[in-house]
């Protein structure tokens, strides 16, 4: 009986994930978004997927702790998916539903890989949600964020510099430091300050002089990250800067300059850093170095291939053979045990989040908040591209995490804060009667028309 349940659940999970993905793209339509029916379906699908995943884990491993962990995860998802809209009636349900699905999937996969790390991740997720719930409330009341331009730049630069000087060396890079047995990676949190800095600097002044000044400040951030050998984060900061400048100026020459500058920086990194050369070599021909440089990427490809369309089933594959699977190669673990169909759904759900973020940004008239939402969206989708692209051998591996799914407290906390910042801006613009929402007719505008 157990074999029948675990075998059928593989197909059921893939089908439910596909339906959830379809609903996500339906929700991009304003008419569907307002109806609420699709979001109710997505919530039911979320809990159904979680139930099937943890039933599989409990049956295969015969470990009762998975049942206990399932109860805690479901309690958290119930609070996030149902209680958040109660507290904030105007919250964006598409972003909330997809965030919950990705978080639940990540906690399940990490618990399958390393249970003790999943417990730690759960605690961080719980703390992150508790703190993030105050962000929309704060954003609807704070009015001086536009005036803190240089504070954002200064604090961000100092945080990165502290890590450069005092940070712990991990695989040759200075990425983090530990306080009371909790490891922090400040570059994740500086992303938020960096986006706020760019928005505050460019929302009302897009002259060449101002763009050049922001380029210097952005360059300081990137150089400190490069010296720390955190090249993945440096690339995310650089791309975020280029696209926010383009969004503020609408000048394609800045995109061209960014492409040329990025190409030059990549060439320089290749010649300066041996680990970059190793990763490029592993990307070009991992099979010739399968026991050394190419071991991680070949194991990742083996995992994806062995999972096929519907996966081998939870706890029935061997994803732990991949080095750093819980962080850098979590997507490969998902594909091996839940199937390529589920992996594709995760990509599409993340893409739906990005499209919704762009839709929100396009409707905000206030340039400061528009650039914040736009910048967060760019950094979010580019990080997903780097993580999944590296794991499937589309691009050289950069070593960044997959948002909401990979193990990593700083990453998951930062991404959740980013999503709730967008929620706060979205709620604020609605509360202000549509005065800052392009394409929306709020009560204030209707009254003026009368």
C-alpha positions, -999 to +999 in steps of 0.1 A: +000+000+000+028+024+009+044+019-026+011+028-043+007+060-022+042+072-027+041+064-064+008+081-071+017+111-050+046+119-073+021+125-102-004+142-079+022+167-067+033+175-102-003+180-113-012+202-083+019+223-089+010+228-125-025+239-116-011+263-090+012+277-117-017+281-142-036+300-115-007+323-109-006+334-145-044+338-144-040+361-114-020+385-135-053+396-150-069+424-129-104+408-133-092+375-120-072+391-092-102+409-078-125+379-079-106+360-051-117+326-063-084+318-079-065+327-047-088+305-027-079+276-051-042+284-048-044+283-010-061+249-011-035+236-036-007+249-013-019+228+016-026+198-006+009+198-020+024+201+015+003+172+028+014+149-001+051+159+003+052+152+041+031+120+038+058+108+013+086+117+037+069+101+067+060+068+048+094+063+032+116+073+062+093+059+089+103+090+109+076+105+131+095+137+133+083+146+098+047+145+111+056+169+139+075+192+115+046+191+090+022+204+117+045+233+124+050+241+088+013+240+081+006+263+111+030+288+097+016+286+061-019+289+075-009+321+094+009+336+063-017+327+037-049+334+057-040+358+085-019+383+064-049+392+042-070+396+074-045+421+088-039+438+054-071+435+033-054+452+004-024+429+003-014+414-031-026+378-029-006+366-059+027+375-043+016+361-009+003+328-023+034+322-044+057+331-015+040+306+007+042+278-019+079+284-024+086+286+013+067+254+019+085+236-009+119+248+004+112+237+040+101+203+028+132+197+006+156+210+032+140+187+059+145+158+035+182+167+030+192+178+066+164+178+091+182+198+118+189+226+092+152+226+083+143+232+119+167+261+120+154+275+087+118+272+100+127+293+131+143+320+109+113+320+085+090+324+115+110+353+129+112+368+094+074+367+090+068+382+124+091+411+117+080+416+081+044+419+091+052+454+105+067+466+072+035+475+054+022+493+085+055+513+087+055+522+050+020+536+052+031+560+079+068+569+073+071+600+050+108+608+050+124+578+032+132+599+002+154+621+023+178+594+035+198+590+002+233+592+016+224+573+048+214+543+027+247+545+008+269+550+039+253+523+060+255+498+031+291+505+024+301+503+061+283+469+065+301+454+035+334+468+047+330+453+081+326+419+066+356+425+044+377+432+075+361+410+102+342+384+082+348+347+082+364+331+053+342+305+036+355+287+005+380+315-001+354+343+003+346+367+031+308+365+031+295+364+067+302+366+104+287+347+133+270+361+165+257+337+192+259+308+167+238+326+141+255+334+108+247+366+090+256+375+054+253+413+054+254+416+016+219+401+015+206+429+037+226+456+019+206+448-013+176+465+003+196+496+013+212+496-022+178+497-039+166+524-016+197+545-023+193+542-060+156+552-058+163+581-035+191+594-057+173+591-090+136+596-084+137+634-092+172+639-107+184+618-136+210+641-149+243+627-161+261+642-131+237+624-107+239+591-126+277+594-125+276+600-088+254+570-082+278+550-103+307+559-080+287+548-049+275+517-066+311+510-077+322+512-041+297+485-032+307+462-061+344+467-055+341+458-018+322+427-028+348+418-054+376+422-029+356+400-005+354+375-034+316+375-032+313+377-069+278+364-072+265+393-050+287+417-068+270+407-101+235+411-087+244+446-074+258+456-107+229+443-128+205+459-103+222+493-107+223+492-145+186+484-148+174+508-121+193+536-139+177+525-171+143+525-155+149+560-141+163+575-173+148+554-201+182+559-218+193+528-237+229+541-238+232+532-201+222+496-209+248+495-235+274+510-212+264+485-185+268+456-210+302+467-220+313+474-185+300+441-173+318+422-201+350+440-191+345+432-155+339+395-163+371+394-183+390+409-155+375+386-129+384+356-150+421+366-151+423+378-115+406+350-096+415+313-099+382+301-086+364+320-114+386+303-140+378+269-123+341+276-125+343+286-162+363+255-169+337+233-151+310+250-171+327+245-205+336+209-200+327+194-166+330+158-179+368+161-184+371+171-147+344+150-133+364+141-102+377+176-095+365+209-108+334+195-126+322+172-098+295+194-084+280+204-118+281+168-131+263+155-100+237+183-105+231+172-140+229+135-130+203+144-104+181+164-128+184+136-154+176+108-130+145+126-117+130+127-152+096+144-155+079+133-122+109+125-100+121+095-081+100+104-050+110+121-018+139+103+000+143+079-029+170+098-048+205+107-038+207+145-039+231+147-010+258+135-034+259+170-047+282+193-028+264+222-010+231+209-024+210+227+003+222+261-008+237+262-043+220+232-060+186+230-043+169+232-077+187+200-087+174+182-056+139+194-064+141+180-099+156+147-088+130+138-062+099+159-073+105+159-110+114+183-138+077+192-141+078+206-105+111+223-113+096+240-143+066+251-122+090+267-096+106+287-124+072+298-138+059+307-104+089+328-097+084+344-132+048+351-123+060+369-092+084+390-112+057+399-138+034+409-109+061+431-094+066+448-128+029+453-131+028+469-097+058+491-106+043+502-139+012+516-121+030+536-095+033+573-103+055+581-074+090+576-090+107+569-057+084+539-048+083+528-084+121+525-086+121+506-053+096+480-066+113+478-100+148+474-084+136+446-061+120+428-090+152+429-111+174+417-082+149+389-074+146+375-109+183+378-117+193+359-086+169+331-097+185+331-131+220+328-116+211+300-093+191+278-117+213+287-147+244+276-128+228+244-116+217+233-151+250+244-168+235+273-187+260+297-171+290+293-148+281+286-112+280+318-091+271+303-057+240+323-049+209+309-032+175+303-047+151+327-031+126+312-006+138+276-013+175+273-006+189+269+029+202+303+042+188+325+069+200+358+056+188+351+021+153+340+031+149+368+056+160+394+030+137+381+003+107+381+026+115+416+037+117+426+000+083+410-007+067+428+022+082+461+012+064+456-021+033+447-002+036+479+019+041+501-012+012+484-029-011+489+001+000+525+006-007+535-029-042+520-026-049+537+007-039+571-009-069+568-031-051+560-064-033+593-065+000+574-071-014+545-092-013+550-129-042+534-148-063+533-116-092+555-108-094+560-070-121+577-050-102+609-048-100+611-086-136+603-090-146+630-066-125+656-085-142+645-118-176+651-103 
